[in-house]
Amino acid sequence: MRAHDARLGATARSTNPLRLEIQLLRAVAVGAVVVYHLWPNRLPGGFVGVDVFFVISGFLITSHLVRSALSGRGVDVIAFWGNRARRLLPLACLVLLATVAGIRWWMPPSSWKSSLENVIASALYVQNWKLSSDAVDYLARERVAPPTQHYWSLSAEEQFYLVWPLLVAAGTLVAVLIARRRRTDRSSTVRRTVLTLISILTLASFVYSLVLTRTSPDLAYFATTTRAWEFGAGALLAFVPAATSTRWRPWRTAASWLGLVTIVGSCLFLPEGTPFPGSAALLPVVGAAAFIWAGDVGARHAPTTLAHVRPLTWIGDLSYGIYLWHWPLISLAPFALDVEQLRTVDKVGICVLSVALAAASKTLVEDPFRLGRTWRVSRRRSFYPAAAGMAAVCAVAVAGLQLIQTAAVPPASAASAPRLARAAGTDPEQPLRPALVGRSTDTSIMYDCFNLVPTGESRTCTYGDPSSTTSIAIVGDSHSAHLLPGLIDAADLHRWKLTTFVGIHCDAAFRRDCVDGSKTLATIARSNFDLVLFSAYRGSDSTMAGVTRTLATLQRAGVPITPVADVPTESVDAYECVENSGGDAGRAARCTTPVSTALDDEPDRNMTIARRLGLPLIDMTDEFCDSSKCYSVINNVIVNNVTISEGVPRLHLTTTFSRLLAPRLADEVEKALASRTSQQPSARRAGTDSPQRPGR
């Protein structure tokens, strides 16, 4: 969020006093966001504070630009950008540098890479586009929210600042040319032209927001294009004449109350899971616009009376700093305090510390760069602090990424991989593979051909020897995909042809969100594979009936289907044990999960379904577990790439460990191929469950 200079232009202080009601609105908005992040159950719609800030920005910035356009001087785009850069970027970069230090000292090494990538995205003000990309990325969306996630709104706003003055300047130029040609009044022509341009863009953005929120809500939430209409709503307000007459006071009072009640009501009662922004964003946007239009009513019974309560407007003054500091504190506090959940005293402490840091940084950073004569003497100097800050953040983050890359150890090839020996094969004198800093991203090959978007076309890939007489396939969800590095190595060594049919929720192929699921089954049935492997996550939200139907359909079509037992679950304690090992292989080898937790808490239905349907089963559980426990590190290799989401481990094999499984996978596939003739295909080829006539 921005704590903008709350003036409607660059006029003298005496002729353009501070808009106290806007400072009050900022205090309400930043308070809503902070409370939402700390106590989401108390204020489920508090995130709409962001939308309030967007309206404020659109109103103030457009008021300033239009005033410049009407003055005859025109819109000085470079000067505008310099003022914004000098005002906003130094503190933003300082917070990012402090966040990098917190990431290094407190966050687990496996989160460093993604966190630093997000720091760079924030420094370059493209965080919203990175998050929108991650929102549809199967792996990225499982990661913990980065400490810079809140920079998405700052990025959208900076993009607004970059484009908006160009639009106003272009509209002004066109208007001046029209006025000269038609000999009309310059000011009125400029107002009409710029107003028309802003109206068209605002309406277009709103329509697009409605459409994309319905079709792709994750993308719509972060995209600048779906948020531009909120800035536009504030911009249009800049063209509405101020109602200064006393006869308007009752209307202004009503509008002020309506605006405040609408904003607060949105924070309190907006249902969880409401598609946003879309039409739901109209509530806070219209509320903010009404409150701004009403202004400081001056009536004792109007809510703007609170604008004269100095502690509230002081919070408004600090709103930019509070917004910048609060989320890194919330993100880093659990790691720094070594707690799973923040306690009430921790949350109150974060609130106090956010305000304290905002107050200090306003005095020491914001005001000196905003008001300092050194940086205001020329347009060029206005950019120096911002450029230096962005360069420093990017340099530090890139250096960190380079160190992470250097620390990563290439995975062993299948040809040199030893037979697994669990903890007994771990050498405490050798490093872990992958290094802790590369654990979360050790996923190469697995998802190169993974179907995710339900509306897309199904993708299949072929590995190994395409001319081989032995043709195998693998079908299922991400727990089929994480077997691919080892399976591909085995296919290369044994000269098999390997074809993949893997995608999200494709353990139950008839689900709507499994891309081309039923068509894929028909393709598999026609392809005469010598062996088709199937695996799926034991904790999948697909129903047992849905998974069974998928396998039974292939079985009835005569497909030599062989399920692979899912990998054991890793406990949160075991995950954190590896993270806290500091890369010491000896310590990490002692990180285990009891069999009762790893195997029994969430029974593997692949095994159950194989038994019910009489299918052969590949079970490699003995490679992970002994009679009492399952290991997190085997032969110096970290088994799982685990992320913790809402306290629940989401695990996939690391590429390094999957490749370590290659010899065992090769043996199991060879055995299955040798015995495939024992799978007698059913004579029943038609019916509602057959691939030729998929169920609907």
Secondary structure, 3 states (H helix, E strand, C coil): CCCCCCCCCCCCCCCCCCCHHHHHHHHHHHHHHHHHHHCCCCCCCHHHHHHHHHHHHHHHHHHHHHHHHHHCCCCCHHHHHHHHHHHHHHHHHHHHHHHHHHHHHHCCHHHHHHHHHHHHHHHCCCHHHHHHHHHCCCCHHHCCCCCCCCHHHHHHHHHHHHHHHHHHHHHHHHHHHHHHHHCCCHHHHHHHHHHHHHHHHHHHHHHHHHHHHHHCHHHHHHCHHHHHHHHHHHHHHCCCCCCCCHHHHHHHHHHHHHHHHHHHHHHHHCCCCCCCCHHHHHHHHHHHHHHHHHCCCCCCCCHHHHHHCHHHHHHHHCHHHHHHHHHHHHHHHHHHHCCCCCCHHHHHHHHHHHHHHHHHHHHHHHHHHHHCHHHCCCHHHHHHHHHHHHHHHHHHHHHHHHHHHHHCCCCCCCCCCCCCCHHHHCCCCCCCECCHHHHHHCCCCCCCCEECCCCCCCCCCEEECCCCCCEEEEEECHHHHCCHHHHHHHHHHHCCEEEEEEECCCCCCCCCCCCCHHHHHHHHHHCCCCEEEEECCCCCCCCHHHHHHHHHHHHHCCCCEEEECCCCCCCHHHHHHHHCCCCCHHHHCCCEEEHHHHHHCCCCHHHHHHHHHCCCCECCHHHCECCCEEECEECCEECEEEEEECCEEEEEECHHHHHHCHHHHHHHHHHHHHCHHHCCCCCCCCCCCCCCCCCC
